[in-house]
Amino acid sequence: SFLKKEERMEENQMDILDKIYVKNSSVVTRKIADQIVLIPAEQKDNDAGSIFSLNDMAAGIWVQIDGKTPLTVIKDRIVKTFEAGFEKIEKDLLDFVSQLEKLNMIFCQQGGKT
């Protein structure tokens, strides 16, 4: 029983990793010092005036979201760039993409099962 649940979770992650995302064109990206910040033009009331500072891994993911590259390719590139475990990178990637999607900073363009 537990094994089947885990298999389904992996399948769901694989479906998500097949997705291709595109950035919301209203999000402004700026490099300040050595840090990338995102400034959403369209903000919810509770996020009004917010800017989002990205760590190195998040910045590496952000610059690769181009409407053409599936998350699995982005993940493989990040694995080669950062010295972190494969599972941690995959989890961080999925968490970051989920946050961006909730903030309407990216949209799923195609791929994966819904």
C-alpha positions as CSV (number, residue, x, y, z in Angstrom):
1,S,0.0,0.0,0.0
2,F,2.7,2.5,1.0
3,L,4.8,1.6,-2.0
4,K,1.9,2.4,-4.4
5,K,1.5,5.8,-2.8
6,E,5.2,6.6,-3.3
7,E,5.1,5.4,-6.9
8,R,2.1,7.8,-7.6
9,M,4.0,10.6,-6.0
10,E,7.0,10.0,-8.2
11,E,4.7,9.8,-11.3
12,N,3.2,13.2,-10.3
13,Q,6.6,14.7,-9.9
14,M,7.6,13.3,-13.3
15,D,4.5,14.9,-14.8
16,I,5.4,18.2,-13.3
17,L,9.0,17.9,-14.5
18,D,7.7,17.5,-18.0
19,K,6.0,20.9,-17.9
20,I,7.3,24.0,-19.6
21,Y,6.7,27.3,-18.0
22,V,6.8,30.9,-19.3
23,K,7.4,34.0,-17.3
24,N,4.7,36.6,-16.7
25,S,5.8,39.5,-18.9
26,S,4.8,41.9,-16.2
27,V,7.5,40.7,-13.8
28,V,10.6,42.9,-13.9
29,T,13.9,41.2,-13.3
30,R,16.8,43.3,-12.0
31,K,20.3,42.5,-11.0
32,I,21.3,44.5,-8.0
33,A,24.9,43.9,-6.8
34,D,25.3,40.2,-7.2
35,Q,21.6,39.4,-6.6
36,I,18.6,38.9,-8.9
37,V,15.4,40.5,-7.7
38,L,11.9,40.1,-9.2
39,I,9.5,42.9,-9.1
40,P,5.9,41.9,-10.0
41,A,4.0,44.7,-11.7
42,E,0.7,43.0,-10.9
43,Q,0.6,42.4,-7.1
44,K,-2.1,41.2,-4.8
45,D,-3.1,43.6,-2.0
46,N,-1.1,41.7,0.6
47,D,2.0,41.7,-1.6
48,A,1.8,45.3,-2.7
49,G,5.2,46.9,-3.0
50,S,6.9,43.5,-2.7
51,I,10.2,42.6,-4.3
52,F,11.6,39.1,-4.3
53,S,15.3,38.4,-3.8
54,L,16.5,35.2,-5.3
55,N,19.3,33.0,-3.9
56,D,21.8,31.5,-6.4
57,M,19.9,28.4,-7.1
58,A,16.5,30.2,-7.6
59,A,18.2,32.7,-9.9
60,G,19.7,29.8,-11.9
61,I,16.2,28.4,-12.3
62,W,14.6,31.7,-13.1
63,V,16.9,32.6,-15.9
64,Q,16.1,29.2,-17.6
65,I,12.3,29.6,-17.5
66,D,11.9,30.5,-21.1
67,G,8.8,28.9,-22.5
68,K,10.8,26.3,-24.3
69,T,12.7,24.3,-21.6
70,P,11.0,21.6,-19.6
71,L,11.7,21.5,-15.8
72,T,13.5,18.2,-16.2
73,V,16.2,19.9,-18.3
74,I,16.4,22.8,-15.9
75,K,16.8,20.3,-13.1
76,D,19.6,18.5,-14.9
77,R,21.5,21.7,-15.5
78,I,21.1,22.9,-11.9
79,V,22.3,19.5,-10.6
80,K,25.5,20.0,-12.7
81,T,25.9,23.6,-11.4
82,F,25.2,23.2,-7.6
83,E,26.7,20.9,-5.1
84,A,23.6,19.6,-3.5
85,G,21.9,16.3,-3.5
86,F,19.7,15.3,-6.4
87,E,16.6,15.0,-4.3
88,K,17.2,18.3,-2.6
89,I,17.6,20.1,-5.9
90,E,14.4,18.5,-7.3
91,K,12.4,19.4,-4.2
92,D,13.8,23.0,-4.2
93,L,13.0,23.3,-7.9
94,L,9.4,22.1,-7.5
95,D,8.9,24.3,-4.4
96,F,10.2,27.4,-6.2
97,V,8.1,26.8,-9.3
98,S,5.1,26.2,-7.1
99,Q,5.7,29.6,-5.3
100,L,6.2,31.4,-8.6
101,E,3.0,29.9,-10.0
102,K,1.0,30.9,-6.9
103,L,2.3,34.5,-7.3
104,N,1.4,34.5,-11.0
105,M,5.0,35.1,-11.9
106,I,5.1,32.1,-14.3
107,F,2.4,30.1,-16.2
108,C,2.4,26.6,-17.4
109,Q,2.7,26.7,-21.1
110,Q,2.6,23.0,-21.9
111,G,3.4,19.5,-20.9
112,G,2.8,17.2,-18.0
113,K,-0.6,15.8,-16.9
114,T,-3.0,18.2,-15.2
